[in-house]
């Protein structure tokens, strides 16, 4: 897991039929611009109450369930769900091939934050405060091998052939609720399974708000 000041790796995620494949590297200039969009995912940076508060027993956020419309589209479909909850109806075609956090901010959520290194407790606190969270996990929460490759600038990048992105829309003392764009389904997953998947991609998330 990265330090408190973390950003998304210099890569673009592509999902084929919901199975994640690491795509092309962004150029140094694009990566620098993306990195500048992120802030430290610490408790004090969360657009909640300024601190990680205890999670209420069960919170269910009415985030619409949307299916990805293109095979390379799990990230933007998950983003579309988060935006739709706040009343911003943007098509996946408009969102496709752009950087997720920047789009969330540009389309009306200037307080959205994202990057790597989020503690699970910060994710649960956001959900408890009514904020959907986009996360990176394995498809269907299957535990598959995760590899690491080195980018041209020395950055270590984790990857999995089952990499996938979903939107969390609820939390209970033992589970999180998932809006899965792969098949437009909604279901609950044990926190232990979620946290194992979440850690595979350096606890990467976008908190909408």
Residue, then its C-alpha position, 0 to 999 in steps of 0.5 A: x500500500x502506498x503512503x498517504x499521498x497517493x495517486x492512481x498508477x500511470x495506466x489505463x484500465x480496460x475491461x473486456x466483458x468485465x475482465x480487466x486488462x491493463x492497457x496502454x501507459x499514459x505519457x509522462x505529461x498525461x500522468x503528471x496531469x492526472x496525478x495533480x488531480x488527486x489529494x491525500x486520501x486521509x481522514x482529514x481530506x474526506x468530504x465528510x465530517x473531517x474525521x473517520x466516524x463510526x459507521x451506522x448499523x446499515x446504510x443503503x444509498x439509492x445508487x442506480x444500477x447500470x450495465x456497462x454498454x461497451x466491453x471496454x467500459x467498466x470504469x466509466x459505467x461505475x462512474x456513471x452510476x456515481x454521477x447519476x446518484x447526484x443527478x448528473x445523467x451522462x452517457x458512457x459514450x461521453x465518459x469513455x476514454x477519459x480519466x475517472x476522477x477528473x470527469x467526476x469533478x468536471x461533471x459537477x462533483x468538485x469534492x470527489x477525491x481518489x487515488x490509492x492507499x485508502x483505508x477500508x475504514x475511510x470507505x465505510x465512513x464515506x458510505x455511512x455518510x451517504x457517499x457512493x464509492x467507486x473501487x477496483x477489485x477482481x471480477x466477481x470478487x474472485x481471488x486470482x493471481x495479481x502480477x506486477x510490472x515496471x513502467x518505463x519510469x520505474x513505477x511498479x504497477x499491479x495488474x490482474x486479468x480479472x481487474x474490474x471496477x464497481x460502485x459501492x452503494x451500502x454498508x452494514x457491520x459485516x458487508x458492503x453493497x455492490x452495484x456491479x456494471x458487468x451485469x447490472x446487478x446489486x448484491x452484498x459482499x462480506x467486508x473480508x472478501x472486499x478488503x482482500x480484493x481492494x488490497x490487490x490494487x493498492x486500495x484504489x478508490x474514488x469517493x464521490x461527493 
